[in-house]
């Protein structure tokens, strides 16, 4: 597909090399089938055999969600610092720089204005390939700014979460972003704004426990891992065997936390229907 060829190298799952040429085979993580790379691209990186959803980078997610040519990024200049001098040896700034070069992103979150079938929205998209999509001070600021833009311009906010949680290298400053982002979407909601939160694999810990769980409508991709602590941590803590499928999108929907599970190829249409229904 054209959108994939244009963005080649920035939308694959983190385990796939950026420089991998077209015409290679990729092993599906869901069914172990050897998939032809081009065929996988044509299915929006969803396995045509078992429907396993490979991770998408931020640029790929934007490409399949927003109308072509309508996305305009906001807060481009925001970049992370090292407020705690984590480790004292410059390891954190170096990791940031290396990740920026590898992903062509400045941070784990990209925000901006866009349109879906001509309807204006604000998009907030997280990229797990950037230090596990961890939420530091810049990510929190971007999410808050996205909510403010949506509130002031009276347009829906659509958020795609993909994160392992708070960024430990920023300590308490990272944890503060949970309150900051939650307050921002709460103000938007109080002003009558619409917040559609889409949970992708994985959405965990501080991100899940803050803005990602506060959507007016909460959608999820099939098989996405959703929760706070990981299954192994919970089992070790409570010393009990967890039920099969625990913390998958299907499990949390069954228990009332997710409104709908939408396969990736149908997500854009589903979001548009929700906007038409709830935002007029």
C-alpha positions in Angstrom: 0.0 0.0 0.0 1.1 3.5 -0.7 1.0 4.7 2.9 3.4 2.0 3.9 5.9 2.5 1.2 6.1 6.2 2.0 6.6 5.6 5.7 8.8 2.5 5.3 11.1 2.0 8.3 9.1 4.1 10.8 5.9 2.0 11.3 7.0 -1.5 11.7 7.0 -3.3 15.1 10.2 -2.6 17.1 11.5 -6.2 16.4 11.7 -5.7 12.7 14.8 -4.0 11.3 14.3 -0.6 9.6 16.6 -1.5 6.7 14.9 -4.8 5.9 14.3 -4.8 2.1 11.0 -5.6 0.5 10.4 -9.2 -0.4 11.4 -10.8 2.9 9.5 -13.2 5.1 8.3 -12.3 8.6 7.3 -14.8 11.2 3.9 -14.1 12.7 4.1 -13.8 16.5 0.6 -15.1 16.8 0.5 -18.3 14.7 4.2 -18.6 13.6 3.2 -18.5 10.0 5.9 -17.2 7.6 4.3 -14.1 6.0 5.4 -12.3 2.9 6.3 -8.7 4.0 4.4 -7.1 1.2 1.3 -9.1 1.9 1.5 -8.1 5.6 1.8 -4.4 4.6 -1.3 -4.7 2.4 -3.2 -5.9 5.5 -2.1 -2.9 7.7 0.3 -5.2 9.4 -2.4 -7.6 10.5 -1.7 -11.3 9.9 -4.1 -12.5 7.2 -4.0 -16.0 8.8 -4.7 -15.5 12.5 -5.4 -11.7 12.6 -2.5 -11.0 15.0 -2.0 -7.2 15.1 1.7 -6.3 14.7 2.7 -3.0 16.3 2.5 0.2 14.3 4.8 3.2 14.7 3.3 6.7 15.1 3.7 7.7 11.5 2.0 4.5 10.3 -0.8 4.9 12.7 -1.4 8.5 11.5 -1.3 7.4 7.9 -4.1 4.9 8.3 -6.2 7.1 10.5 -6.1 10.6 9.2 -7.2 11.7 5.7 -4.2 11.8 3.4 -2.3 15.1 3.7 -4.4 16.5 6.6 -2.2 15.8 9.6 -0.4 18.9 10.9 1.9 18.1 13.8 1.8 20.4 16.9 4.5 21.0 19.6 7.2 19.7 17.2 10.0 21.3 19.2 9.3 19.7 22.5 12.2 17.3 23.4 13.1 15.5 26.6 15.8 16.6 28.9 17.6 14.8 31.8 16.2 16.7 34.9 17.5 14.2 37.4 20.9 13.5 35.8 19.8 9.9 35.8 22.7 7.6 36.5 25.1 10.5 36.5 26.9 9.2 33.4 24.9 10.7 30.6 23.4 7.3 29.7 19.8 8.6 29.5 20.5 11.5 27.1 22.5 9.2 24.9 19.6 6.7 24.8 17.3 9.5 23.9 19.5 10.6 21.1 20.0 7.1 19.8 16.3 6.5 19.8 15.6 9.8 18.1 17.9 8.8 15.3 16.5 5.3 15.0 12.8 6.3 15.0 13.0 9.8 13.5 10.8 11.0 16.4 11.7 13.5 19.1 9.5 11.7 21.7 7.2 8.8 22.3 4.1 10.8 21.5 3.1 12.7 18.4 0.1 15.2 18.4 -1.5 17.3 15.8 -4.6 18.4 14.0 -6.1 16.1 11.3 -9.3 15.2 9.5 -11.2 11.9 9.3 -13.5 11.9 6.2 -13.3 15.7 6.3 -14.2 16.0 10.0 -11.6 17.9 12.1 -10.0 16.1 15.0 -7.0 16.3 17.3 -4.8 13.2 17.1 -2.5 11.9 19.9 -0.4 8.9 19.0 2.1 7.0 21.1 5.0 5.0 19.6 6.1 1.9 21.6 9.3 1.9 19.6 10.5 5.0 21.5 11.7 3.7 24.8 8.7 1.4 25.2 6.3 4.3 24.7 7.1 5.4 28.2 5.5 8.6 29.5 7.9 11.3 30.7 7.4 15.0 31.1 7.3 15.7 27.4 4.8 13.0 26.6 2.6 14.3 29.4 2.8 17.8 28.1 1.9 16.8 24.6 -1.1 14.8 25.7 -2.2 17.8 27.9 -1.7 20.2 24.9 -3.7 17.9 22.7 -6.6 18.0 25.1 -6.4 21.8 25.4 -6.5 22.2 21.6 -9.5 19.9 21.3 -11.3 21.8 24.1 -10.6 25.3 22.7 -11.5 24.4 19.1 -14.4 22.2 20.2 -13.3 19.2 18.1 -12.9 15.5 19.2 -9.7 14.2 20.7 -8.6 10.7 19.4 -5.8 9.1 21.3 -3.9 5.9 20.4 -2.1 4.6 23.5 0.8 2.2 23.3 3.0 2.3 26.4 4.8 0.3 29.1 4.1 3.0 31.6 5.9 5.9 33.3 9.6 6.6 32.4 11.7 5.7 35.4 14.6 7.9 34.3 12.5 11.0 35.1 11.4 9.7 38.5 8.6 11.7 40.2 8.4 14.1 37.3 7.2 11.2 35.2 4.6 10.1 37.7 3.3 13.7 37.9 2.2 13.3 34.2 -0.5 10.9 35.3 -2.3 13.7 37.2 -1.5 16.3 34.6 -2.9 14.3 31.7 -6.0 13.2 33.7 -6.7 16.8 34.7 -6.4 18.0 31.1 -8.9 15.5 29.7 -11.2 16.1 32.6 -11.3 19.8 31.8 -12.0 19.0 28.2 -14.8 16.7 29.2 -16.3 19.3 31.5 -16.4 21.7 28.6 -18.4 19.1 26.6 -15.5 17.7 24.5 -15.4 14.2 23.1 -12.5 12.0 24.0 -12.1 8.7 22.1 -9.3 6.5 23.6 -8.0 3.6 21.6 -5.9 1.1 23.5 -3.3 -0.8 21.4 -0.7 -3.4 22.4 0.4 -2.8 25.1 -1.3 -0.1 27.1 0.0 -0.6 30.7 0.9 1.0 34.0 0.9 4.8 34.4 -0.6 5.5 30.9 -3.4 3.0 31.5 -4.0 4.3 35.0 -4.3 7.9 33.8 -5.6 9.5 30.5 -5.9 6.3 28.5 -8.7 4.9 30.8 -10.7 8.2 30.8 -12.1 8.2 27.3 -15.8 8.9 26.8 -15.6 5.9 24.5 -12.8 3.3 25.0 -11.9 1.1 22.0 -9.2 -1.6 21.8 -7.4 -3.6 19.1 -7.8 -7.4 19.3 -5.4 -9.1 21.6 -4.0 -5.9 23.1 -2.4 -6.2 26.5 -4.2 -3.9 28.8 -3.6 -3.4 32.5 -1.5 -1.9 35.3 1.1 -4.4 36.5 2.1 -7.2 34.3 0.7 -10.7 34.7 3.9 -12.1 36.1 4.1 -9.4 38.8 0.5 -10.0 39.8 1.0 -13.7 40.0 4.1 -13.3 42.2 2.2 -10.8 44.4 -1.0 -12.7 45.0 0.5 -16.1 44.6 -2.3 -17.3 42.4 -2.6 -18.5 38.8 -4.3 -15.9 36.7 -7.2 -16.9 34.4 -6.5 -17.6 30.7 -6.3 -14.4 28.6 -6.0 -12.2 31.6 -5.4 -8.5 30.7 -6.1 -9.0 27.0 -8.5 -6.7 25.3 -11.1 -9.5 25.2 -10.8 -10.2 28.9 -11.2 -6.5 30.0 -14.1 -6.0 27.6 -15.8 -9.0 29.1 -15.4 -7.3 32.5 -16.9 -4.0 31.3 -13.8 -1.9 30.9 -13.6 -1.6 27.1 -16.6 -0.5 25.1 -15.6 -2.2 21.8 -12.8 -4.2 20.3 -12.3 -3.1 16.7 -9.9 -4.8 14.2 -7.4 -2.3 12.7 -8.8 -2.2 9.2 -12.2 -1.1 10.6 -10.9 1.4 13.2 -11.1 4.5 11.1 -14.7 3.9 10.1 -15.7 3.0 13.7 -14.1 6.3 15.0 -15.9 8.3 12.3 -19.3 6.7 13.3 -18.7 7.6 17.0 -17.8 11.2 16.0 -21.0 11.5 13.9 -23.1 10.1 16.7 -21.6 11.9 19.7 -20.1 15.1 18.2 -22.8 16.0 15.7 
